[in-house]
Amino acid sequence: MTDRSDGFVHLHVHSEYSLLDGAARIEAPASNPGAPTIFTEAQRLGMPAVAVTDHGSMFGTLRFFEAAREAGVKPIIGVEAYVAPGSRFDRNSGESEEKYYHLTLLARNEAGYRNLLKLVSAAYLEGFYHRPRMDKQLMAEHAEGITCLSGCLSSEVSVQLLNGQQERARQTASEYRDIFGADGFYIEVQDHGIGDQRKILRQQFDLGRDLGIPVVATNDLHYTLKEDAKPHDVLLCIQQQKVQTDLKRLRFDADEFYLKSAEEMRHVFAEAPEACDNTLTIAESVELDLVYGDRAPADQRYHLPRFETPGGLDRDTYLRQLVDDGAVARYGEITPEIRERIDHELGVITSMGF
């Protein structure tokens, strides 16, 4: 890993898979193969690792992992989760209450990766309300192997600090520490020059100190280069179906959401170098190698469901029984021609182990 005195790892990164919000490319397009990507920039800056934390989804995980491996950069797989204020099943929280908060989750190992998949899937299947939401109960059930960062300005801790609810923020941070463990939860701090971020920055450091929770710096990366801020603003307009002159539309209040160098990040957090040091600590804790396709052993390349058969029958016998019953229901009588077809098809299925 990079020397702690001058290194940094980006742990909050939105690729193009944060649809109509992230503009940092995993791979250059065929039409412009020289376009900068997350990995060409990370390589140029000598960064040892980089994370992906797309909004509510892990659609780009495999492409990200493969591109990182090809670039010689350690991949960290994560997600910026949407968290329900109460139960993920609740759809009637009231218009004045937050419908969801943001939270940064990173997989440390295979158990963490599989738990992230379970959390994100349940967020879509069980918690979808405006966004795919999970809740604290679900996270407590699937916390193994996951490192949690408290999140951006839209996180529960940050919103409570902004609202002057310091005691509630303490309780919330303590809850997340209990869920993810003393070594698995960090107070996430950001400074893009935005007023609300600076309003709570000192409070975030104080919260971490008072509760014994380490603090980690991120840059909420949404595009690769600083000059990409204007094209990214156009992307936000497309998302909202608005024009750039619309004063009421969502816009970013700074042009600092890019892949900054370690030097830039350490300048921003010059008074708290440990916040940058902790990005390296987290990166070093990640031990995840996704084995699939041709890289997997031959007996692990297929992931087929396992079925329990009744009456002690083996699976081939039970399958033949079901097929025979279905053939009788369909044809009324199993003729020699039908039997020959059945035997041929079942022979292929059983010989392949399917």
One Martini backbone bead per residue (centre of mass of N, CA, C, O) as a GRO file, in nm:
protein
  354
    1MET     BB    1   0.101   0.033   0.011
    2THR     BB    2   0.077   0.346   0.056
    3ASP     BB    3   0.198   0.593   0.207
    4ARG     BB    4   0.040   0.746   0.474
    5SER     BB    5   0.154   1.045   0.433
    6ASP     BB    6   0.036   1.049   0.095
    7GLY     BB    7  -0.226   0.889   0.087
    8PHE     BB    8  -0.524   0.770  -0.109
    9VAL     BB    9  -0.877   0.655  -0.105
   10HIS     BB   10  -1.158   0.609  -0.290
   11LEU     BB   11  -1.495   0.541  -0.125
   12HIS     BB   12  -1.684   0.753  -0.311
   13VAL     BB   13  -1.833   0.620  -0.609
   14HIS     BB   14  -1.977   0.730  -0.929
   15SER     BB   15  -2.086   0.580  -1.185
   16GLU     BB   16  -2.281   0.523  -1.469
   17TYR     BB   17  -2.470   0.338  -1.268
   18SER     BB   18  -2.561   0.620  -1.175
   19LEU     BB   19  -2.823   0.713  -1.313
   20LEU     BB   20  -2.812   1.036  -1.413
   21ASP     BB   21  -2.538   1.106  -1.204
   22GLY     BB   22  -2.309   0.941  -1.305
   23ALA     BB   23  -1.974   1.016  -1.493
   24ALA     BB   24  -1.786   0.782  -1.421
   25ARG     BB   25  -1.584   0.577  -1.594
   26ILE     BB   26  -1.483   0.249  -1.641
   27GLU     BB   27  -1.492   0.278  -1.957
   28ALA     BB   28  -1.414   0.351  -2.260
   29PRO     BB   29  -1.542   0.440  -2.539
   30ALA     BB   30  -1.525   0.341  -2.866
   31SER     BB   31  -1.539   0.647  -2.975
   32ASN     BB   32  -1.326   0.713  -2.705
   33PRO     BB   33  -1.049   0.550  -2.598
   34GLY     BB   34  -0.904   0.820  -2.450
   35ALA     BB   35  -1.084   0.843  -2.226
   36PRO     BB   36  -1.131   0.905  -1.914
   37THR     BB   37  -1.104   0.712  -1.618
   38ILE     BB   38  -1.095   0.590  -1.316
   39PHE     BB   39  -0.825   0.417  -1.382
   40THR     BB   40  -0.644   0.616  -1.533
   41GLU     BB   41  -0.641   0.817  -1.295
   42ALA     BB   42  -0.544   0.632  -1.071
   43GLN     BB   43  -0.280   0.562  -1.210
   44ARG     BB   44  -0.165   0.850  -1.247
   45LEU     BB   45  -0.188   0.892  -0.914
   46GLY     BB   46  -0.107   0.620  -0.760
   47MET     BB   47  -0.350   0.443  -0.681
   48PRO     BB   48  -0.421   0.136  -0.514
   49ALA     BB   49  -0.736   0.215  -0.488
   50VAL     BB   50  -1.099   0.162  -0.552
   51ALA     BB   51  -1.434   0.250  -0.540
   52VAL     BB   52  -1.785   0.143  -0.557
   53THR     BB   53  -2.100   0.360  -0.505
   54ASP     BB   54  -2.380   0.315  -0.608
   55HIS     BB   55  -2.710   0.390  -0.634
   56GLY     BB   56  -2.875   0.115  -0.499
   57SER     BB   57  -2.648  -0.047  -0.674
   58MET     BB   58  -2.466  -0.342  -0.863
   59PHE     BB   59  -2.444  -0.342  -1.185
   60GLY     BB   60  -2.111  -0.266  -1.214
   61THR     BB   61  -1.927  -0.470  -1.065
   62LEU     BB   62  -1.786  -0.654  -1.280
   63ARG     BB   63  -1.668  -0.433  -1.456
   64PHE     BB   64  -1.507  -0.303  -1.232
   65PHE     BB   65  -1.336  -0.547  -1.147
   66GLU     BB   66  -1.202  -0.601  -1.423
   67ALA     BB   67  -1.080  -0.317  -1.469
   68ALA     BB   68  -0.905  -0.315  -1.215
   69ARG     BB   69  -0.737  -0.566  -1.272
   70GLU     BB   70  -0.620  -0.458  -1.543
   71ALA     BB   71  -0.495  -0.188  -1.392
   72GLY     BB   72  -0.383  -0.263  -1.095
   73VAL     BB   73  -0.640  -0.209  -0.910
   74LYS     BB   74  -0.800  -0.211  -0.621
   75PRO     BB   75  -1.110  -0.338  -0.554
   76ILE     BB   76  -1.412  -0.180  -0.417
   77ILE     BB   77  -1.716  -0.302  -0.303
   78GLY     BB   78  -2.026  -0.111  -0.328
   79VAL     BB   79  -2.280   0.113  -0.172
   80GLU     BB   80  -2.532   0.358  -0.191
   81ALA     BB   81  -2.762   0.360   0.037
   82TYR     BB   82  -3.104   0.324   0.117
   83VAL     BB   83  -3.269   0.442   0.418
   84ALA     BB   84  -3.508   0.387   0.620
   85PRO     BB   85  -3.649   0.549   0.896
   86GLY     BB   86  -3.765   0.261   0.936
   87SER     BB   87  -3.936   0.056   0.783
   88ARG     BB   88  -3.925  -0.085   0.464
   89PHE     BB   89  -4.253  -0.134   0.466
   90ASP     BB   90  -4.298   0.166   0.495
   91ARG     BB   91  -4.531   0.412   0.317
   92ASN     BB   92  -4.642   0.616   0.581
   93SER     BB   93  -4.441   0.870   0.695
   94GLY     BB   94  -4.481   1.129   0.566
   95GLU     BB   95  -4.397   1.423   0.400
   96SER     BB   96  -4.199   1.552   0.631
   97GLU     BB   97  -4.045   1.297   0.614
   98GLU     BB   98  -3.802   1.104   0.551
   99LYS     BB   99  -3.774   0.847   0.307
  100TYR     BB  100  -3.451   0.870   0.303
  101TYR     BB  101  -3.116   0.762   0.343
  102HIS     BB  102  -2.772   0.772   0.338
  103LEU     BB  103  -2.523   0.499   0.277
  104THR     BB  104  -2.201   0.350   0.320
  105LEU     BB  105  -2.103   0.038   0.158
  106LEU     BB  106  -1.845  -0.220   0.221
  107ALA     BB  107  -1.660  -0.487   0.106
  108ARG     BB  108  -1.418  -0.705   0.257
  109ASN     BB  109  -1.554  -0.978   0.156
  110GLU     BB  110  -1.743  -1.235   0.059
  111ALA     BB  111  -1.954  -1.202   0.279
  112GLY     BB  112  -2.003  -0.901   0.219
  113TYR     BB  113  -2.087  -0.930  -0.075
  114ARG     BB  114  -2.333  -1.116  -0.024
  115ASN     BB  115  -2.474  -0.914   0.167
  116LEU     BB  116  -2.509  -0.688  -0.037
  117LEU     BB  117  -2.689  -0.846  -0.230
  118LYS     BB  118  -2.917  -0.890  -0.024
  119LEU     BB  119  -2.976  -0.595   0.045
  120VAL     BB  120  -3.039  -0.489  -0.242
  121SER     BB  121  -3.262  -0.688  -0.312
  122ALA     BB  122  -3.452  -0.618  -0.073
  123ALA     BB  123  -3.483  -0.318  -0.142
  124TYR     BB  124  -3.647  -0.381  -0.402
  125LEU     BB  125  -3.860  -0.611  -0.303
  126GLU     BB  126  -3.943  -0.458  -0.005
  127GLY     BB  127  -3.844  -0.120  -0.001
  128PHE     BB  128  -3.986   0.022  -0.230
  129TYR     BB  129  -3.973   0.397  -0.210
  130HIS     BB  130  -3.860   0.579  -0.467
  131ARG     BB  131  -3.651   0.374  -0.340
  132PRO     BB  132  -3.420   0.134  -0.258
  133ARG     BB  133  -3.483   0.005   0.067
  134MET     BB  134  -3.342  -0.024   0.374
  135ASP     BB  135  -3.274  -0.147   0.707
  136LYS     BB  136  -3.152  -0.212   1.020
  137GLN     BB  137  -3.249  -0.499   1.046
  138LEU     BB  138  -3.125  -0.602   0.782
  139MET     BB  139  -2.831  -0.519   0.845
  140ALA     BB  140  -2.800  -0.693   1.102
  141GLU     BB  141  -2.835  -0.968   0.933
  142HIS     BB  142  -2.598  -0.839   0.704
  143ALA     BB  143  -2.295  -0.738   0.839
  144GLU     BB  144  -2.098  -0.925   0.747
  145GLY     BB  145  -1.814  -0.787   0.591
  146ILE     BB  146  -1.893  -0.480   0.658
  147THR     BB  147  -1.834  -0.144   0.578
  148CYS     BB  148  -1.935   0.161   0.743
  149LEU     BB  149  -2.046   0.476   0.635
  150SER     BB  150  -2.237   0.750   0.732
  151GLY     BB  151  -2.219   0.967   0.503
  152CYS     BB  152  -2.362   1.223   0.369
  153LEU     BB  153  -2.576   1.490   0.386
  154SER     BB  154  -2.813   1.251   0.345
  155SER     BB  155  -2.772   1.144   0.611
  156GLU     BB  156  -2.874   1.083   0.922
  157VAL     BB  157  -2.649   1.222   1.081
  158SER     BB  158  -2.635   1.487   0.916
  159VAL     BB  159  -2.928   1.579   0.942
  160GLN     BB  160  -2.926   1.596   1.251
  161LEU     BB  161  -2.702   1.807   1.273
  162LEU     BB  162  -2.842   2.026   1.097
  163ASN     BB  163  -3.101   2.017   1.309
  164GLY     BB  164  -2.973   2.006   1.610
  165GLN     BB  165  -2.953   1.670   1.673
  166GLN     BB  166  -2.714   1.551   1.856
  167GLU     BB  167  -2.833   1.311   2.019
  168ARG     BB  168  -2.944   1.157   1.776
  169ALA     BB  169  -2.673   1.125   1.636
  170ARG     BB  170  -2.545   0.954   1.856
  171GLN     BB  171  -2.749   0.722   1.843
  172THR     BB  172  -2.708   0.650   1.547
  173ALA     BB  173  -2.404   0.591   1.555
  174SER     BB  174  -2.433   0.368   1.770
  175GLU     BB  175  -2.607   0.178   1.604
  176TYR     BB  176  -2.402   0.128   1.374
  177ARG     BB  177  -2.180   0.018   1.556
  178ASP     BB  178  -2.347  -0.225   1.655
  179ILE     BB  179  -2.394  -0.354   1.375
  180PHE     BB  180  -2.069  -0.334   1.255
  181GLY     BB  181  -1.881  -0.253   1.462
  182ALA     BB  182  -1.594  -0.102   1.577
  183ASP     BB  183  -1.438  -0.184   1.286
  184GLY     BB  184  -1.715  -0.109   1.083
  185PHE     BB  185  -1.726   0.210   1.168
  186TYR     BB  186  -1.764   0.543   1.013
  187ILE     BB  187  -1.708   0.875   0.994
  188GLU     BB  188  -1.816   1.077   0.732
  189VAL     BB  189  -1.619   1.315   0.548
  190GLN     BB  190  -1.686   1.635   0.379
  191ASP     BB  191  -1.525   1.888   0.135
  192HIS     BB  192  -1.663   2.113  -0.124
  193GLY     BB  193  -1.740   2.407  -0.003
  194ILE     BB  194  -1.998   2.358   0.155
  195GLY     BB  195  -2.179   2.492   0.400
  196ASP     BB  196  -2.309   2.237   0.539
  197GLN     BB  197  -2.049   2.081   0.572
  198ARG     BB  198  -1.901   2.301   0.752
  199LYS     BB  199  -2.114   2.313   0.978
  200ILE     BB  200  -2.056   1.983   1.064
  201LEU     BB  201  -1.756   1.899   1.076
  202ARG     BB  202  -1.683   1.939   1.376
  203GLN     BB  203  -1.911   1.756   1.482
  204GLN     BB  204  -1.805   1.494   1.355
  205PHE     BB  205  -1.537   1.485   1.507
  206ASP     BB  206  -1.662   1.495   1.790
  207LEU     BB  207  -1.829   1.239   1.765
  208GLY     BB  208  -1.596   1.046   1.722
  209ARG     BB  209  -1.444   1.110   1.982
  210ASP     BB  210  -1.674   1.054   2.195
  211LEU     BB  211  -1.731   0.744   2.065
  212GLY     BB  212  -1.477   0.609   1.925
  213ILE     BB  213  -1.495   0.696   1.613
  214PRO     BB  214  -1.376   0.686   1.319
  215VAL     BB  215  -1.248   0.895   1.058
  216VAL     BB  216  -1.348   0.955   0.706
  217ALA     BB  217  -1.251   1.051   0.385
  218THR     BB  218  -1.442   1.197   0.117
  219ASN     BB  219  -1.568   1.300  -0.239
  220ASP     BB  220  -1.819   1.228  -0.396
  221LEU     BB  221  -1.785   1.090  -0.679
  222HIS     BB  222  -1.920   1.186  -1.026
  223TYR     BB  223  -1.642   1.254  -1.168
  224THR     BB  224  -1.322   1.262  -1.293
  225LEU     BB  225  -1.299   1.561  -1.381
  226LYS     BB  226  -1.332   1.891  -1.327
  227GLU     BB  227  -1.437   1.956  -1.631
  228ASP     BB  228  -1.703   1.762  -1.585
  229ALA     BB  229  -1.917   1.942  -1.441
  230LYS     BB  230  -2.087   2.045  -1.683
  231PRO     BB  231  -2.179   1.776  -1.809
  232HIS     BB  232  -2.308   1.682  -1.542
  233ASP     BB  233  -2.527   1.902  -1.537
  234VAL     BB  234  -2.669   1.798  -1.789
  235LEU     BB  235  -2.742   1.523  -1.672
  236LEU     BB  236  -2.930   1.637  -1.451
  237CYS     BB  237  -3.130   1.761  -1.649
  238ILE     BB  238  -3.221   1.500  -1.780
  239GLN     BB  239  -3.328   1.368  -1.523
  240GLN     BB  240  -3.541   1.628  -1.473
  241GLN     BB  241  -3.637   1.778  -1.725
  242LYS     BB  242  -3.437   2.031  -1.755
  243VAL     BB  243  -3.289   2.342  -1.750
  244GLN     BB  244  -3.013   2.531  -1.665
  245THR     BB  245  -3.197   2.800  -1.599
  246ASP     BB  246  -3.328   2.650  -1.371
  247LEU     BB  247  -3.351   2.747  -1.034
  248LYS     BB  248  -3.517   2.476  -0.911
  249ARG     BB  249  -3.312   2.280  -0.964
  250LEU     BB  250  -3.094   2.037  -0.944
  251ARG     BB  251  -2.768   2.108  -0.799
  252PHE     BB  252  -2.439   2.160  -0.775
  253ASP     BB  253  -2.240   2.373  -0.548
  254ALA     BB  254  -1.992   2.238  -0.704
  255ASP     BB  255  -1.655   2.138  -0.867
  256GLU     BB  256  -1.551   1.877  -0.649
  257PHE     BB  257  -1.662   1.578  -0.783
  258TYR     BB  258  -1.371   1.443  -0.815
  259LEU     BB  259  -1.061   1.284  -0.882
  260LYS     BB  260  -0.859   1.330  -0.645
  261SER     BB  261  -0.578   1.374  -0.511
  262ALA     BB  262  -0.397   1.316  -0.236
  263GLU     BB  263  -0.300   1.607  -0.208
  264GLU     BB  264  -0.579   1.740  -0.213
  265MET     BB  265  -0.706   1.584   0.027
  266ARG     BB  266  -0.482   1.667   0.236
  267HIS     BB  267  -0.544   1.966   0.216
  268VAL     BB  268  -0.838   1.965   0.311
  269PHE     BB  269  -0.728   1.760   0.567
  270ALA     BB  270  -0.478   1.888   0.729
  271GLU     BB  271  -0.607   1.873   1.035
  272ALA     BB  272  -0.688   1.545   0.949
  273PRO     BB  273  -0.499   1.291   0.850
  274GLU     BB  274  -0.660   1.039   0.959
  275ALA     BB  275  -0.888   1.054   0.742
  276CYS     BB  276  -0.691   0.952   0.517
  277ASP     BB  277  -0.559   0.707   0.648
  278ASN     BB  278  -0.833   0.539   0.666
  279THR     BB  279  -0.851   0.467   0.366
  280LEU     BB  280  -0.612   0.263   0.386
  281THR     BB  281  -0.723   0.080   0.603
  282ILE     BB  282  -0.971  -0.013   0.445
  283ALA     BB  283  -0.828  -0.120   0.193
  284GLU     BB  284  -0.652  -0.333   0.351
  285SER     BB  285  -0.914  -0.499   0.457
  286VAL     BB  286  -0.951  -0.595   0.169
  287GLU     BB  287  -1.061  -0.945   0.072
  288LEU     BB  288  -1.145  -0.971  -0.270
  289ASP     BB  289  -1.233  -1.249  -0.496
  290LEU     BB  290  -1.384  -1.289  -0.793
  291VAL     BB  291  -1.512  -1.610  -0.890
  292TYR     BB  292  -1.556  -1.664  -1.243
  293GLY     BB  293  -1.592  -1.848  -1.492
  294ASP     BB  294  -1.277  -1.933  -1.605
  295ARG     BB  295  -1.162  -1.892  -1.301
  296ALA     BB  296  -1.320  -2.128  -1.224
  297PRO     BB  297  -1.381  -2.415  -1.131
  298ALA     BB  298  -1.547  -2.651  -1.301
  299ASP     BB  299  -1.747  -2.721  -1.041
  300GLN     BB  300  -1.822  -2.375  -1.024
  301ARG     BB  301  -1.972  -2.263  -1.301
  302TYR     BB  302  -2.237  -2.381  -1.183
  303HIS     BB  303  -2.566  -2.253  -1.054
  304LEU     BB  304  -2.779  -2.477  -0.930
  305PRO     BB  305  -3.055  -2.586  -0.815
  306ARG     BB  306  -3.191  -2.744  -0.523
  307PHE     BB  307  -3.387  -3.042  -0.488
  308GLU     BB  308  -3.634  -3.184  -0.307
  309THR     BB  309  -3.731  -3.519  -0.277
  310PRO     BB  310  -3.968  -3.750  -0.256
  311GLY     BB  311  -3.949  -4.061  -0.103
  312GLY     BB  312  -3.629  -4.099  -0.172
  313LEU     BB  313  -3.582  -3.999  -0.444
  314ASP     BB  314  -3.415  -3.951  -0.706
  315ARG     BB  315  -3.392  -3.704  -0.939
  316ASP     BB  316  -3.423  -3.871  -1.201
  317THR     BB  317  -3.677  -4.028  -1.115
  318TYR     BB  318  -3.857  -3.784  -1.051
  319LEU     BB  319  -3.845  -3.652  -1.327
  320ARG     BB  320  -3.969  -3.888  -1.484
  321GLN     BB  321  -4.237  -3.887  -1.333
  322LEU     BB  322  -4.322  -3.598  -1.415
  323VAL     BB  323  -4.309  -3.642  -1.722
  324ASP     BB  324  -4.513  -3.873  -1.742
  325ASP     BB  325  -4.752  -3.720  -1.620
  326GLY     BB  326  -4.745  -3.489  -1.832
  327ALA     BB  327  -4.786  -3.666  -2.085
  328VAL     BB  328  -5.061  -3.777  -2.008
  329ALA     BB  329  -5.202  -3.500  -1.980
  330ARG     BB  330  -5.143  -3.417  -2.281
  331TYR     BB  331  -5.190  -3.711  -2.454
  332GLY     BB  332  -5.307  -3.975  -2.276
  333GLU     BB  333  -5.070  -4.123  -2.446
  334ILE     BB  334  -4.773  -4.324  -2.461
  335THR     BB  335  -4.600  -4.350  -2.723
  336PRO     BB  336  -4.322  -4.460  -2.877
  337GLU     BB  337  -4.248  -4.176  -2.983
  338ILE     BB  338  -4.269  -4.027  -2.711
  339ARG     BB  339  -4.071  -4.206  -2.554
  340GLU     BB  340  -3.824  -4.142  -2.728
  341ARG     BB  341  -3.818  -3.839  -2.668
  342ILE     BB  342  -3.797  -3.856  -2.364
  343ASP     BB  343  -3.538  -4.023  -2.346
  344HIS     BB  344  -3.361  -3.823  -2.493
  345GLU     BB  345  -3.398  -3.571  -2.313
  346LEU     BB  346  -3.325  -3.706  -2.039
  347GLY     BB  347  -3.045  -3.798  -2.124
  348VAL     BB  348  -2.924  -3.516  -2.150
  349ILE     BB  349  -2.983  -3.408  -1.868
  350THR     BB  350  -2.840  -3.633  -1.697
  351SER     BB  351  -2.557  -3.631  -1.839
  352MET     BB  352  -2.518  -3.311  -1.748
  353GLY     BB  353  -2.639  -3.267  -1.448
  354PHE     BB  354  -2.942  -3.109  -1.458
   0.00000   0.00000   0.00000
